[in-house]
Amino acid sequence: MTAAWPFRLSLLRSIQGRLLVASALILPVVMLLAGLALKNAYYSSQEVAVKERLQLQVYLLLGSIELGDQLVVLPQSLQEPRYAQIGSGLYGVIHNGSGRLLWRSESSRLLPESQVSANFQLPTVLTAGASTFDHLPDAGMFRYRFSVIWELNGKEMPLQFTVMEADQPVLKASAAYFRQLMFWLAAVLVVALLAQVLIMRWGIHPLKGLARDLKMIEQGDADRLSGRYPSEVQPVTDNLNRLIDSERQQRERYRNTLGDLAHSLKTPLAVIRGAGEEQLPLHEYGSVVDEQVERMDQIVQYQLARAVKSQGGGLAQAVSVKAVVDRMLGALDKVYRDKGVCSDAQVSEMLGFAGDERDLMEVLGNLLENAYKYGDSQVRITGQLAKESLYLEIEDDGPGVNPEARQVILERGARLDTSIQGQGIGLSVAVDIVSSYDGQLEVAESDLGGARFKVTLPGGSV
């Protein structure tokens, strides 16, 4: 008993096992109810057949009857020979309107008078043309009664015909039918269960294939789920493929970030090493080291931001673009106070970004800082919303970006040489963030004379 429990629990954990257990419990009940319904239907059809036979026997008696002097006269030989056979199982009796016995078949001679009186005679007289049919289980009989009015010598004479037939043939036939029915229903039950096992095996086969394909991905033999699955399973496989692609992209991002970080740190380390070889005064050497350490800290922060950046997505409430732009411009005006840059923000209060505010700050911070750093005296930012997309343009009046370098800057995972102060890391982070939202970052020439960065992100109204 104890050893059977683990088997039962493992069976119930399986979808196929649960369906089989449910079918094994429900199908027998359904088959039994169907068998009882068919048995009752068969018995009802047998009763209808008996009623029709007994009705026909009454009509035969009516066709053979002769009346004379208040007596019922029937020929010695009737069309139904069983009336003349004692104990044949078919009995006939005729009473007058007052209940007096006028005629009884020879087959009923051995029946007790009490049974004849109780079963053959009506307690009340039926109206002319009325009939009744019933089953008498205690007597073992089916009974049919019919009342007519016979006209004799100008007088009406009520007659009641009663015909009875033994119920044993019908009961035996019903019992035999029920036994055969249960046998075939049991056979159908076994076939149905076997068919269900085969159908479930065929139906669950795609899930087994899915598990096998996932095992291949786990072992490194496959990159994604590429099999054909049913429409009910296909959304699951599509989500799994997206999850696998996202995880692979994340690993690729980590590898690229580590490579970028190592490459970015080469320049500050080389500057520190060069300053040491020049044997500068201590305070000058300390100033160079502090400057390069600060730069290295910025590089690490940028690369960590790229490494942990997840896939972007829309939020329930849009982020105010103007608030972020004003914050960035306020900070950059303080940093580049001596440069005297004039900023012009043409951004509506209702303009919103459907994403994480930190992502928007990262993108705008990098692009605006480049504009302040490389522009001469003027920076302009404009924004508009069209078809749930946010369009931002950051322009400056600096030297701009050479057409040959524009594509290099925007290639995902690629950047310019980080030895040039201020280029590469910020744009690389911006490209990564914009790409995570399925957006675009383009570089063009501004009418101010410098560079124009056009950013497309998911947008919304504030």
N, C-alpha and C positions, 0 to 999 in steps of 0.2 A: 504493500500500500504506500509506504514511504517512497519507494523507488519510482512509483508511477507519477508522483507530483511534479518532478522536474520535467518529465516528458509532457505532461499536460500544460505546464507553464510555457515551455518552448513552443508547443503547438499553438497556444493562444497568442503568442507574440508574433506569429506569422499571419500575414493577411490571408494567405491560402488556407492555413489551418483554421482561422476564424470562420471563413466562408464555409469550409467543409463541416465544421461543428454545427454552425447555424443551419446548414442544409440538412444535416443528419437529424437534427431535432425538429425542424419544421416540415420537411417533406413527408415523413411518415404520418404526421397529423393531417396534412392536406390530403394525402392518399386515403386515409381512413374516412375522413369526412366525405370525400368524393365517392368512396365505396358505399357508404351509408345512403348518400343521396341517390346513387344509381340503383341500389337495392330497393329503396322506397319507390323510385320511379318504375322499376320493373314490377314490383308487387301491385302498384296502382294500375299498370297496364293489364296485369293478369285479372284483377278484379273487374275492370271494364270488359274484358273478354268474357268472364263468367256471367256478368250481367247481360251481355248481348246474347249469350247462349240460352240463359234461362228465359229471357224475353222471347226468344224464338220458340222455346218449348211451350210457353203460354199460347203463342199464336197457333202452334200445331194442335194444342188441345181445343182451342176455340174452333179450329177448322174441322175437328172430328166430333164435336159434341152434338148431341141430339137431346131434346127435352120432350117429355111426355108425362102428363098428369103430375106435375111438380117433381118429376124425377129426372135425374141427369143420366142419360144413356150414352155410353161411349162404346165403340166397337171392341171386340175382344182383342184384335190385333191392331195396335197403334203403329204409327210410322217410326216411333222411337222404341226399339225393343227393350231398352233398359227398364221401362215402366213395368214390364212383365217379369223382370228378374228380381227376386227377393234379395235385398241387400246390395243392389247394384250401385248405390250411391246417388241415384237420381230418383226423386220422389215428387209425386204430384197429388194435390188435394183440391176439392172444390166445395165451397160452403155457399149457402144461400144468405140472403140479407140478414136473417135472424141468427146466423152463426151455426145453423144445423149442417152437419156433414152430409153432403150429397154424393160425393164420389172420392175414392182414394185409390191410388195405383197399387198393384200387387207388390211392387218393390217395397212399399211402406208397411206391409202387414206385420213384420216383426218389430216395428218400432213401437214403444210403449204408448198407450193411449194418452198418458200424461204429457209425453213429449209432443204427440200430435196436437193435443189441445193447446199446449203452451207455445209451440213454435209455428204451427200451421194456421192457427186461427187469430184473426185480428181482434184486439180488445174493442175497437170501434170499426164501424163500417166505412170503407173508403168511398169517396164520391166516384161517380161513374167516370171511367177513363183515367183515374189516379193509379199510381204505381209506387211501390217502395222497393228498395234493395238494401240489404244489410248483411253483415257477417256475424254469425253466432259462434264465437270461439268455444264456449262451454259445450255446445251441441256438436261442434265440428262441422258446421253447415254454412253455406251461402244461401240466402233466401230472397226470392223475388215474388212480389205480390202485385196483382192487377185486378181491378174491379170493373165489371161491365153491367149493363142492364139488358136483360134478355126479354123480348116481348113474346108472350105466349097467350094465345086466345084473347088478344086485346088487353092483356094485363102485363104490367112490367114486373119482371122477376130479377132482382139484384143477384149477381153471382160474383164470388171472390175466388180467384185462382191463386193458388200458392204452389210454387215449384221450388224445391230445395236440392242442392247438390253438395256432396261431401267436399270439404276444403283440403283434404290430405294431398291430392295431386298438386294443387296450387302451392301449398306450403312446402312440399318436397321440392317442387321445381324452383321455388324462390331460394330455398336453402342451398340447392345445388348451384344455382346461378351465383349466389353470394360467395360460395367457396371458390368457384372458378374466377369470379371477379377479384377476390382477394389475392389469389395466386398470381393473376396477371398484373394486378396493381403492384404487388411485391416485386415482380420481375421488372416492371417499369421503373419502380423506385431504385432498384439496383443499377439499371441501365442509366437512369438519370444522374445518379451519383457518380458513376464512372464517367459519363459524358461531361459532368461539371468539373471533375478533376482534370480531364483533358482540356476543357475550355479555359479553366483557370491557369493551367500550365502555359497554354498558348497566350492567354491575356497578360500574364505576369512575365512572360519571356522578355519583353522590352526592358522591364525593371532589372532583370538579371543582366541583360546586356549593358544597361547603364552602370550597374555596379562593376561589371568587368571592365568597361572603358575607364571608369574612375580609378580602378586598380592599376590600369596601364599608365594613366597619367601620374599616379603616385610613384610608380616604379621608374618613370622617366621614359617609357616606351612611346608615349604620345604627348602632344602639346595641348590638345583640346578635345572636346567631345564632338566627333564628326559623324557619328552614326545617324541613321534615320529612325526617329522615334514617333510614337503615336501623338496625335494632336494634344491629348491630355498631358503628356510628359514633355512635349517640346518646350513649353514655357520654362519648365524647371531646368532643362538642359541649356536653354539660352541664358538663364540667369547664372547657372554654374559657369558657362563659358565667359560671361562678363566678369564674374568673380575671379576666374583663373587669369583672364587678361589683366584685370586690375592688379592682382597680386604680382603678376610677372612685370607689369610696368613699374610697380613700386620697387621691386628688386632692382630693375634696371635703373630707376632713379637713384637708389642708394649707391649702386656701383658708379654711376656717372658723377654723383655728388662727391664721392670719395676721391675720384680721379681729378675732378675740378678743384677740390680743396687742396690736394697735394700740389697740383700745378700752380694754384694761386699763391700758395705759401712760398714758392720758390723765389719769387721776386723780392718780397720783404726780407727773407733770409739772406739773399744775395746782397741786398743793400747794407744790412747789418754787418755781414762779413766784409764787404768792401770798406765800410767805415772803419772797421777795426784794423784793416790792413793799411789804411791811410794814416793811422796814428794821430787822429784828431784829438784836440783837447778834450778833457773829460766832460766839460759841460756841453760841448758840441756833440760829442759822441752820445751822451745821455739823451740829448734832444732828438737825435736821429733814431735811437733805439725806441724812445717813447712814441715817436711818430709812427714807426713801422709796427710796433706792438699794437697801437690803436688800429692801424690798418688791418693787421692780422685778425684782431678781434672782430672787426666789421666783416671780414671775409668769412670767418667761422660762422657768424650769425646769419649771413646771407645763405651760406651753404646748408646750414641746419634748417633754415626756413624752406629751402627747396627739398630737402630730404623728407621732411615730415608733411609736406603739402599733400593733402588728399584731394580726391576728385571733387570738383565744385558742384554745387547744386542750388536750386532755387529755394528761397526761404518763404515763409508764410507772409512776411511783411518786407517791403522793399526798403533798402538803406538809402538815406538821403545823400545824393552825390554832392550837392552844394556844401553840406556840412563838412564832408571829408575834404573837399577842395579848399574851403576856407581854412581848415585846420592846417593842411599841408602848406598853403601859401603863407600863413602867418609864421610858421616855424622857419620856412626857407627865407623869408624876408629878414628874419633876425640873423640867420647864419650868414647870408650874403648882404649884410647891411652896407658894407663898404663898397660893394659893387654897384649899388644903386639900380637894381633891376626893377623895371615897371611891369607889374603883372595885371592882366586883364582877364577876368573870369566871366564868361558868358554862359552861365549855367542856371537853369530855372530851379525855383524852389520845389517844384513838383517832380523833378527828375529823380528817378530811383534806380538802384542796382539790386537785382534779384539774386543776392548771394551773401557771402560772409563779408562783413564790414572790414575785417582785417585784411582780406584779400584785396579789396578795393584800395585800402590804404597802402598796401605793399606795391601795387601796380602804379598808382598815382605818385607815390613817394619816389620811386625809382625814376619814372619818366620826368616828373617835374624837377627833380634834383639834377638830372642831366641837362634839362633845359636851362636851369639857373647857372649851371656850371659852365656850359659851352655857349650859352647865348651872350650877346654883348650887353644889351640893356633892355630887352623887351621879351616877355613871355606871355603867350595867350593860350587859354584853354576854353574850348567850346563843347557843348553837349546837346544832344537831342535824342528823342525817343520815337521810334517808328517800328510798328509791328512787333511789340514786345522785345525789341532789341535796343540796347543802349549804345550810342555812338559818341565817342569822346575823341577830341583832337587836341594834342599838346604841341605847340609851335614855339620856335625861338628865332632870333635873328642872328644866330651864330654862323659858323662855317658850314653847318649841315653835315650830312653823311654821304660819302661817295657812293654812286650807284653800284659799284662793284662790291662794296661792303654791306649793302643793305640786306641782301639775301643771306649772307653769312651770319649777320646779327639775328635774323629771324628763324634760322634753322633750329628746330627743336633739339635741345641737348648740345648745340654748338654755340661758340661764343668767340669773340675776338681775343687777342693776346691780353692776358690780365696784367702784363707788365705796364700797360698804359693806364694810368690812374683814372679810375672812374668808369671804365668801359668793360663790358663783358658780364660781370657778376650781376649787376642790377638788371640789365636787360634780359639776362638769362632767367632770372627769377620771374620777371614780368611775363616773359614768353611762357614759362611753365604754368604760371597761374592762369593766364588767359586761355591756354590750351586745355587746362583742366575743366573749363566751363564751355568747351567747344566754341570758343570765340576766336577772334583774329587780331593780329597785331601787324600793322603795315607801316613801312617807312616811306615817306615821300618828301618832296621839296615844298617848303612853305613860301607863301607870298611875302613873308617877312624877310626872306633871304636865307633862313637856316633850315633846320629839319622839322618835319611834321610827322608825329607818331599818331596813327589812327587806330583806335582800339574799339573792338566790337564785343559787347558782353550782354548777357541776358538782363533785360531792364523791366521796369514797372513804374507805376505812378505812386508817389508818396502820399 
